[in-house]
């Protein structure tokens, strides 16, 4: 990832960012974007709240099927043919 990221890349990497799964330069690049972008800060807040609710209901980590569905949703953000991407 480059030192600057756009909204699509920041949202795509959101879960890795929250899980501290990015290497330091990538983590810093996403963090820098989130510090400036109100829209993506909203996405971050939503992701944190969703994780909190899922953990409370499941008593542990996010179920793999839920994580996979969320990842497909995120991947669709930059697909102009998808309903998700078209509304962004």
C-alpha positions in Angstrom: 0.0 0.0 0.0 1.2 3.5 -0.7 1.7 6.1 2.0 -1.6 7.7 1.1 -4.8 5.7 0.7 -8.3 6.6 -0.5 -11.6 5.7 0.9 -12.1 2.5 -0.9 -8.7 1.1 0.2 -9.2 2.4 3.8 -12.6 0.6 4.1 -11.3 -2.5 2.4 -8.5 -2.7 5.0 -10.7 -1.7 7.9 -11.0 -5.2 9.5 -7.2 -5.8 9.2 -6.7 -2.4 10.7 -8.9 -3.2 13.7 -7.3 -6.6 14.1 -3.8 -5.0 14.0 -3.1 -7.3 11.1 -1.4 -4.7 8.9 2.3 -4.0 8.8 3.3 -0.7 10.4 3.5 1.4 7.2 0.1 0.2 6.0 -1.5 0.6 9.5 -0.1 4.2 9.6 -1.5 4.9 6.1 -5.0 3.8 7.0 -4.8 5.6 10.3 -3.8 8.8 8.6 -6.7 8.5 6.2 -9.1 7.9 9.1 -7.8 10.9 10.9 -8.9 13.2 8.0 -11.9 11.5 6.4 -15.3 11.9 8.2 -17.0 9.3 6.0 -14.5 6.6 6.7 -14.5 7.6 10.4 -18.2 6.7 10.3 -17.3 3.4 8.7 -14.8 2.8 11.5 -17.3 3.6 14.2 -19.8 1.3 12.5 -17.2 -1.5 12.3 -16.2 -1.1 16.0 -19.9 -1.2 17.1 -20.7 -4.2 14.9 -17.7 -6.1 16.3 -18.8 -5.2 19.9 -22.3 -6.4 19.3 -21.2 -9.6 17.6 -18.7 -10.4 20.4 -21.4 -9.8 23.0 -23.9 -12.1 21.2 -21.4 -14.8 20.3 -19.2 -14.6 23.5 -16.0 -14.5 21.4 -14.5 -13.7 18.1 -16.6 -12.8 15.1 -18.0 -15.9 13.4 -16.2 -16.8 10.2 -19.3 -16.7 8.0 -20.2 -13.2 9.3 -16.6 -12.0 8.6 -16.8 -13.5 5.1 -20.1 -11.7 4.3 -18.7 -8.4 5.6 -15.6 -8.9 3.5 -17.7 -9.5 0.4 -19.7 -6.3 1.2 -16.4 -4.4 1.5 -15.1 -5.9 -1.7 -18.2 -4.7 -3.4 -17.7 -1.1 -2.5 -15.5 -0.4 -5.5 -17.6 -2.4 -7.9 -19.7 0.0 -9.9 -22.0 -2.8 -10.9 -22.9 -3.7 -7.4 -25.7 -2.0 -5.4 -23.3 -1.4 -2.6 -20.7 0.3 -4.8 -23.2 2.3 -6.7 -24.6 3.9 -3.5 -21.2 5.1 -2.3 
